[in-house]
Amino acid sequence: MRTEQWAGEDKLAAALAEVFGKCEELGIDLLLIGAFAVRAYAERRRLTTDLDFVVPTRAQNSLAALFKSLGYEYSAWTRFGGVRAVKYLGDAKVQLDVAVDMIRDENTGRSYSIPVESFRQKFRIEVTPLAGGPGVAAYAVPLADLLVLKLIASRDQDMADVVTLVLAGLSPAIIADFKRKVRHAQLTKHINTRLGEMVGLSDRTLQGLMGSYTGGRLTGQEIRLLRRTLRELRN
């Protein structure tokens, strides 16, 4: 099964290269916000089966032309408040979920609008499939925004991504930027609650979470660092 998932990631990487190449032609500011974006900032990786993006409102009218030119079928999609595009490469299904300006989590009902400044501060990355192979140049949202997005959600994989990002190391500047953006988005109470819940997770639960999604284990030192940093992130 894992070999099949790796092959699926190869298809995602190929689709990513094609999409970003076309975005440069059309002048569309497309940023990664999902599992591939987490890889921009951390070495731990989890498998993924789709590609998640956000575009600014000004690019919304260009999405139809983008997907049509690349042979995707697309439709309105409610999870992130944007559109979903699907194409088959052989037997592999490639799914692209694109939010427009604002990301809304369907489970918690919370939303976060990507600040205009964050599109200017986008982070250039190289995405490498888990099976190896050539990397793909792309752009991701800034780390502070990615943390906010992962914390408004309630899925286990998003929690694993928060752990991964925190343990990769957060500078004082990133922590300050994160807190400022949380306050500006009026998400302080929700984010503080989520951070408190994560601090309260048992060592066993944390190990199970990371084992399920990254296949790795946390050291005692990493768990202590995780809890300390999660407390520092609270406003």
MARDREN-962946 format. One record per residue (C-alpha): x, y, z. Coordinates in steps of 0.1 Angstrom, whole numbers, padded with zeros to 4 digits, always signed. Layout:
<lopas>
XYZ
...
</lopas>
This chain:
<lopas>
+0000+0000+0000
+0028+0024+0009
+0044+0018-0025
+0011+0028-0042
+0009+0059-0021
+0045+0068-0030
+0035+0064-0067
+0005+0086-0061
+0028+0113-0047
+0049+0111-0079
+0017+0120-0098
+0010+0148-0074
+0045+0162-0079
+0041+0160-0117
+0007+0178-0114
+0022+0204-0091
+0050+0212-0116
+0025+0216-0144
+0001+0238-0124
+0028+0261-0111
+0043+0264-0146
+0009+0275-0160
+0004+0298-0131
+0035+0317-0140
+0022+0321-0176
-0011+0334-0164
+0002+0355-0135
-0017+0336-0108
-0004+0338-0073
-0010+0302-0061
+0003+0292-0027
+0005+0257-0011
-0013+0253+0023
-0014+0215+0028
+0010+0187+0036
+0034+0197+0009
+0035+0232+0025
+0045+0216+0058
+0074+0200+0040
+0087+0235+0032
+0095+0240+0068
+0102+0206+0084
+0120+0174+0077
+0093+0151+0091
+0069+0141+0063
+0035+0125+0060
+0019+0110+0029
-0008+0130+0012
-0033+0123-0015
-0042+0158-0027
-0029+0193-0032
-0043+0222-0012
-0038+0258-0023
-0050+0294-0017
-0051+0322-0042
-0059+0359-0036
-0094+0372-0046
-0080+0390-0076
-0070+0356-0091
-0104+0340-0087
-0115+0347-0123
-0084+0331-0137
-0090+0297-0121
-0114+0285-0148
-0089+0293-0175
-0061+0276-0155
-0079+0243-0150
-0095+0242-0185
-0061+0247-0201
-0047+0217-0181
-0076+0194-0187
-0091+0194-0152
-0127+0190-0144
-0136+0216-0117
-0166+0225-0096
-0175+0247-0066
-0162+0232-0033
-0172+0241+0002
-0145+0228+0025
-0121+0257+0020
-0146+0279+0004
-0131+0276-0031
-0131+0251-0060
-0120+0216-0066
-0103+0203-0097
-0098+0167-0107
-0079+0149-0134
-0067+0113-0139
-0031+0105-0148
-0033+0069-0158
-0051+0051-0128
-0041+0079-0104
-0066+0106-0094
-0051+0140-0090
-0072+0163-0068
-0065+0201-0064
-0084+0220-0037
-0081+0258-0041
-0094+0283-0016
-0099+0319-0025
-0084+0343+0000
-0102+0327+0030
-0098+0291+0043
-0128+0277+0063
-0126+0245+0082
-0159+0226+0078
-0156+0207+0111
-0150+0237+0134
-0167+0263+0114
-0136+0286+0119
-0121+0306+0091
-0090+0325+0084
-0083+0351+0056
-0048+0351+0043
-0035+0386+0048
-0024+0405+0017
+0011+0408+0031
+0014+0370+0033
+0010+0367-0005
+0039+0390-0008
+0059+0371+0018
+0053+0337+0001
+0080+0311+0007
+0098+0294-0022
+0102+0257-0017
+0112+0225-0035
+0087+0197-0031
+0102+0162-0032
+0079+0131-0033
+0085+0106-0005
+0098+0080-0030
+0125+0104-0041
+0129+0118-0076
+0134+0154-0088
+0120+0182-0067
+0094+0206-0079
+0097+0244-0074
+0066+0260-0058
+0055+0286-0032
+0040+0281+0002
+0022+0304+0026
+0044+0319+0054
+0050+0297+0084
+0029+0318+0108
-0001+0316+0085
+0003+0278+0080
+0003+0273+0118
-0029+0293+0121
-0045+0272+0094
-0035+0239+0110
-0048+0251+0144
-0082+0262+0133
-0088+0226+0120
-0096+0196+0142
-0084+0166+0122
-0056+0144+0136
-0034+0150+0105
-0035+0187+0111
-0025+0181+0147
+0004+0160+0135
+0014+0188+0112
+0014+0213+0141
+0037+0190+0160
+0060+0187+0130
+0061+0224+0124
+0068+0232+0161
+0096+0207+0164
+0112+0220+0133
+0119+0252+0153
+0100+0285+0157
+0120+0317+0160
+0108+0345+0183
+0099+0365+0152
+0077+0337+0139
+0060+0333+0172
+0054+0370+0174
+0040+0371+0139
+0018+0341+0146
+0003+0358+0177
-0003+0390+0159
-0021+0373+0131
-0043+0352+0155
-0053+0384+0173
-0060+0403+0140
-0082+0374+0128
-0101+0374+0162
-0092+0337+0167
-0075+0341+0201
-0100+0321+0221
-0103+0293+0196
-0065+0290+0190
-0057+0291+0228
-0082+0263+0234
-0066+0242+0206
-0031+0248+0220
-0043+0239+0255
-0058+0207+0242
-0025+0198+0225
-0005+0206+0257
-0027+0182+0276
-0022+0152+0252
-0005+0123+0269
+0029+0111+0257
+0013+0079+0245
-0013+0098+0224
+0014+0120+0209
+0035+0090+0200
+0005+0073+0184
-0004+0104+0165
+0031+0109+0150
+0035+0071+0144
+0003+0070+0124
+0010+0100+0102
+0048+0102+0099
+0060+0068+0109
+0083+0082+0135
+0087+0085+0173
+0093+0115+0195
+0120+0116+0221
+0113+0128+0256
+0132+0160+0249
+0111+0166+0218
+0079+0162+0238
+0091+0186+0264
+0101+0211+0237
+0067+0207+0221
+0047+0214+0252
+0069+0244+0261
+0065+0259+0226
+0028+0253+0224
+0024+0273+0257
+0046+0301+0242
+0022+0303+0212
-0008+0313+0234
-0018+0349+0234
</lopas>
